[in-house]
Amino acid sequence: MIDTAQVQPVSRHPKKKSAGARQHNLAGYLFLSPWLIGFFVFTLLPIVASFWLAFTDYNIFSAPKWIGLDNFQRMFFGDRRYWRSVRATLYYVFTAVPLRLIVALLIAMLLNKKHKLVSLYRAAYYAPSIVGGSVAVAVMWRQVWGGQNLGLINYILQAVGLPYVNWLANPRTAIWTLITLAAWQFGSPMLIFLAGLKQIPAELYEAASIDGAGGWDKFIKITLPMLSPVIFFNLVMQMISGFLVFTQAFLITGGRPLDSTLFYALYLYLRAFEVHEMGYGSAMAWILLLVIAFFTALVFKSSSAWVYYESGGLGE
């Protein structure tokens, strides 16, 4: 016998439900349509087009001509300036990124103290990061280091009896003007570090103090391990940003002197938009994508050895 009490009633209007579901889906797609149009038109389509142009000779004024791997062969074996840009970019990334993270962590630890004006200090220290990548700040920074005159730094050196230094004309010092600018823009990683520091339980420091641990021991054995996920996040984001640096070099040094500040993105721009070699520029862009992906994967792979997660120990 069939228990009629347990039999679910069959809907008499299945078409109405499906029509209602379609209307809900249509409404959802309508709300998503601005983002979808922007993604396909301004992101996906240019990516596909640049991949095809990387194998062509295209100068904007004439139709693209298929040349296969010639752009990549020229890049790796026939372009000395390309390798200078690679060297300058790697030097910048492996110098400026650690320096910025160290400064950001130190400032975050100072701002983690209880103080009446700590909110004002946080806003003041974050301000350079808001305007640090702008054209106005790049022009100001060029004048600080002596763009058209002695510059503020040289006035200070002369005031204390030290000799004048032509910072922007010396290949050994020009790149350091950009590195110091990167270190000055520590606001964003500083706020993330500050949020991470506030998540560390105070009981750990209290227990360490009872055991006789000093400030350095607490930093090494408590702060750094507990903060390692935040360090990992900041490292990945700042490394990607470092490989893409452009505005500062373009406005402050222009890649000079002797290509010592000719960063990869700047050289890509010069090839694509000044010499009008769009095919060559597209090939450079795809190599840059692969390089960033490689170093990002390398950091992710190494994270299992140094990133500590409170719930499960070291990352897997």
C-alpha positions, 0 to 999 in steps of 0.5 A, spaced: 500 500 500 502 507 498 502 511 504 498 517 501 500 522 506 508 521 504 506 523 497 509 530 495 503 534 491 505 535 484 506 542 482 500 544 477 504 549 474 511 547 472 512 552 467 510 558 471 516 556 476 521 555 470 519 562 467 520 565 474 527 562 474 528 565 468 526 572 470 531 572 476 536 569 472 535 575 466 535 580 472 541 578 475 545 578 468 542 585 467 545 587 473 552 584 471 552 586 464 556 593 466 562 588 469 561 583 463 561 588 458 567 591 461 571 585 462 570 582 455 571 589 451 577 592 455 580 586 458 579 579 455 579 582 448 585 586 449 589 580 452 587 575 446 589 581 441 596 582 444 597 574 444 596 574 436 600 581 435 606 578 439 607 574 433 606 579 428 610 586 425 605 591 427 606 599 427 599 601 428 599 605 421 599 598 417 596 592 417 599 586 422 604 582 418 605 575 421 612 573 423 612 568 427 617 567 433 621 573 430 619 578 436 622 573 441 628 571 437 630 579 437 628 580 444 632 575 447 638 575 442 638 581 438 636 587 443 641 589 448 637 594 451 632 589 453 636 585 457 638 592 461 631 593 462 631 586 465 637 587 469 634 594 472 627 591 474 630 585 477 635 590 481 629 594 483 624 589 485 629 585 489 631 591 493 625 596 493 620 591 495 624 588 501 626 595 503 618 597 503 616 591 507 621 592 512 619 600 513 612 598 513 613 593 518 617 598 523 612 603 522 606 598 523 609 596 530 610 603 532 603 605 531 601 599 534 602 602 541 597 605 545 597 613 544 592 619 544 594 621 537 595 614 534 589 615 529 592 621 526 599 618 525 596 612 521 593 617 517 599 621 516 603 615 514 598 613 509 598 619 506 604 618 501 601 612 499 595 615 496 599 620 492 605 617 491 604 614 484 601 620 482 605 625 476 605 631 481 609 627 487 614 624 481 615 631 479 616 633 486 621 627 487 625 629 481 626 636 484 628 633 491 634 630 488 636 635 483 632 635 477 633 642 474 637 645 480 641 643 486 635 640 489 633 639 497 638 633 498 644 637 496 642 643 499 642 639 506 648 636 504 652 643 503 649 646 509 653 640 513 659 641 509 658 635 504 659 635 497 654 636 492 652 629 488 648 629 481 644 624 484 640 623 477 646 623 472 650 618 476 648 611 474 650 608 481 645 613 484 639 614 480 636 608 481 636 609 488 632 615 488 626 611 485 628 606 491 627 611 496 621 613 493 618 606 493 620 605 501 616 612 502 610 609 499 609 604 505 602 606 507 598 600 504 603 594 507 603 598 513 596 598 514 595 591 513 601 589 517 598 593 523 591 589 522 595 583 522 599 585 529 592 587 532 590 579 531 596 577 535 593 574 542 596 579 547 597 572 552 603 570 548 607 576 549 605 576 557 607 568 557 613 570 554 615 576 559 614 571 564 619 566 561 624 572 561 624 573 554 626 580 551 623 584 546 628 581 540 626 574 542 618 576 542 619 579 535 623 573 532 619 567 536 612 570 536 611 576 532 614 574 525 611 567 526 604 569 527 605 575 522 607 570 516 601 570 513 600 577 512 608 578 510 606 573 505 600 577 502 604 583 502 610 580 499 606 577 493 602 584 492 608 588 492 613 584 488 607 584 482 607 592 483 615 592 483 615 588 476 610 593 473 613 600 476 613 605 470 610 612 472 616 614 477 622 612 472 618 615 466 617 622 469 623 622 474 629 619 470 626 617 463 630 611 464 637 615 464 642 615 465 645 609 461 639 605 461 640 604 469 633 606 470 630 603 464 625 599 467 621 593 463 614 597 463 618 603 461 622 600 455 615 596 453 612 603 453 617 606 449 617 600 444 610 600 443 608 607 443 614 611 441 617 607 436 610 604 434 612 597 435 606 594 437 608 587 436 614 587 439 611 590 445 606 585 446 611 580 446 614 583 451 608 584 455 607 576 455 614 575 457 613 580 463 606 576 465 610 569 465 616 572 469 611 575 474 607 568 474 614 564 475 616 569 481 609 568 484 609 561 484 616 561 487 613 565 493 607 560 493 611 554 493 616 556 498 610 559 503 610 551 506 617 552 509 616 559 512 608 561 513 605 559 519 598 558 520 595 558 527 590 553 525 594 548 522 602 550 523 606 551 517 602 552 510 602 546 506 
